[in-house]
Amino acid sequence: MEHRQIERRTFTYYMQVMDTSKSQLLGHLADISDGGFKLDTKTPLPVEKDFRLSVNLSKEISDKTALVFVARSKWCKQDPLDPNSYIVGFQIIGMTPSDHWVFHRMFERYGAKKSK
């Protein structure tokens, strides 16, 4: 059983995540922590693969139009509620300090605390 020390929050704002290497939609954020996130996607993704990703930003989060970073897929499983979808866990492995601040703002603004 895994015991996380980092708080995770359900993501309450629909944000698409793009794979910049293929210029295609990869999925959308499902939950977020300070060091990673969970992605809902229509296709299974390989585990332990690095992806260069981007997320379009709203003006209330940043003056930047997009957040671009590198994240590693850590696990992938079929969505128990939708057999045509997958849930993928990502760890952020490459992000500038200023972009990390923007990511943290996303966590604070759009992440709903999970009830225990």
Backbone torsions as a table, in degrees:
resi	resn	phi	psi	omega
1	MET	NA	134.9	-176.8
2	GLU	-88.8	136.4	179.0
3	HIS	-119.7	96.7	-179.3
4	ARG	-77.7	140.9	175.0
5	GLN	-97.8	-14.7	-177.9
6	ILE	-95.3	131.9	179.3
7	GLU	-66.2	134.1	175.5
8	ARG	-112.6	144.7	179.5
9	ARG	-131.3	142.6	173.1
10	THR	-67.4	136.5	-177.8
11	PHE	-86.5	124.3	-172.9
12	THR	-100.3	1.4	-175.7
13	TYR	-123.7	130.3	-178.1
14	TYR	-73.0	108.7	178.3
15	MET	-125.1	123.6	178.8
16	GLN	-80.6	144.1	177.6
17	VAL	-114.9	124.7	-178.0
18	MET	-104.6	142.6	171.1
19	ASP	-88.3	107.8	-174.0
20	THR	-70.2	-25.6	-179.7
21	SER	-70.3	-25.4	179.8
22	LYS	-113.5	-2.4	-176.7
23	SER	49.9	47.8	179.7
24	GLN	-138.9	155.9	177.7
25	LEU	-67.3	128.4	177.9
26	LEU	-96.5	-37.5	-179.3
27	GLY	168.1	-158.5	176.3
28	HIS	-138.0	153.5	-176.2
29	LEU	-65.3	133.1	178.2
30	ALA	-109.4	-41.6	171.3
31	ASP	-149.7	166.4	-169.3
32	ILE	-145.6	144.7	170.7
33	SER	-132.9	177.2	-178.0
34	ASP	-68.4	-21.0	-177.4
35	GLY	-118.6	5.1	-178.8
36	GLY	-174.3	-170.2	-177.6
37	PHE	-162.3	165.6	175.0
38	LYS	-113.1	136.0	-176.1
39	LEU	-117.2	134.1	169.7
40	ASP	-92.6	130.8	-176.5
41	THR	-143.1	161.5	-179.4
42	LYS	-91.2	-13.2	-178.9
43	THR	-127.9	145.8	176.4
44	PRO	-67.6	147.0	180.0
45	LEU	-117.4	147.6	177.5
46	PRO	-66.3	145.9	-180.0
47	VAL	-88.0	148.9	-179.4
48	GLU	63.6	33.9	175.7
49	LYS	-111.7	139.8	177.5
50	ASP	-88.7	134.7	179.8
51	PHE	-123.4	137.9	171.1
52	ARG	-93.8	116.0	-170.4
53	LEU	-120.5	159.3	173.4
54	SER	-140.8	148.9	177.4
55	VAL	-131.2	125.1	175.4
56	ASN	-69.3	140.8	-175.6
57	LEU	-111.8	147.0	173.7
58	SER	-87.0	159.8	-179.7
59	LYS	-64.6	-24.5	179.5
60	GLU	-74.2	-14.8	178.2
61	ILE	-96.0	-43.3	-174.3
62	SER	-161.4	159.1	172.5
63	ASP	-77.4	-16.3	177.4
64	LYS	-73.9	150.2	179.3
65	THR	-84.7	-25.1	-177.9
66	ALA	-150.1	152.9	174.5
67	LEU	-106.4	121.4	-179.6
68	VAL	-117.4	130.7	-175.5
69	PHE	-158.2	172.0	177.2
70	VAL	-111.7	132.7	178.2
71	ALA	-135.3	149.7	-179.4
72	ARG	-108.8	129.5	175.9
73	SER	-71.7	131.3	-176.4
74	LYS	-109.3	-28.3	177.7
75	TRP	-159.3	158.4	178.6
76	CYS	-147.2	131.6	177.5
77	LYS	-146.2	157.0	177.9
78	GLN	-68.8	139.1	178.5
79	ASP	-66.3	124.9	-177.8
80	PRO	-67.3	-21.0	-179.7
81	LEU	-95.2	-21.4	-178.6
82	ASP	-137.2	101.6	-176.4
83	PRO	-66.2	-7.7	177.2
84	ASN	-97.4	8.0	-179.3
85	SER	-128.5	163.1	-179.8
86	TYR	-131.7	154.4	176.1
87	ILE	-117.7	129.5	-176.4
88	VAL	-127.3	130.6	176.2
89	GLY	-93.5	133.3	-179.6
90	PHE	-123.2	144.6	171.8
91	GLN	-111.2	130.3	177.1
92	ILE	-75.4	127.1	-178.7
93	ILE	-120.4	-12.6	179.6
94	GLY	-147.9	107.8	-179.7
95	MET	-154.8	135.7	178.6
96	THR	-67.7	156.5	178.2
97	PRO	-56.9	-40.1	179.8
98	SER	-68.3	-36.1	176.7
99	ASP	-70.5	-33.3	176.9
100	HIS	-64.0	-36.5	176.1
101	TRP	-62.0	-42.7	178.0
102	VAL	-63.4	-43.5	178.9
103	PHE	-61.0	-41.3	178.1
104	HIS	-63.3	-38.1	175.8
105	ARG	-62.3	-40.0	176.0
106	MET	-60.3	-44.6	178.3
107	PHE	-57.0	-47.5	-177.6
108	GLU	-69.6	-41.6	-174.0
109	ARG	-80.6	-41.7	-172.1
110	TYR	-109.0	-4.6	179.8
111	GLY	-90.5	119.1	177.8
112	ALA	-90.2	130.3	179.4
113	LYS	-62.4	135.8	179.8
114	LYS	-78.3	138.4	176.6
115	SER	-77.7	147.3	-176.6
116	LYS	-93.4	NA	NA
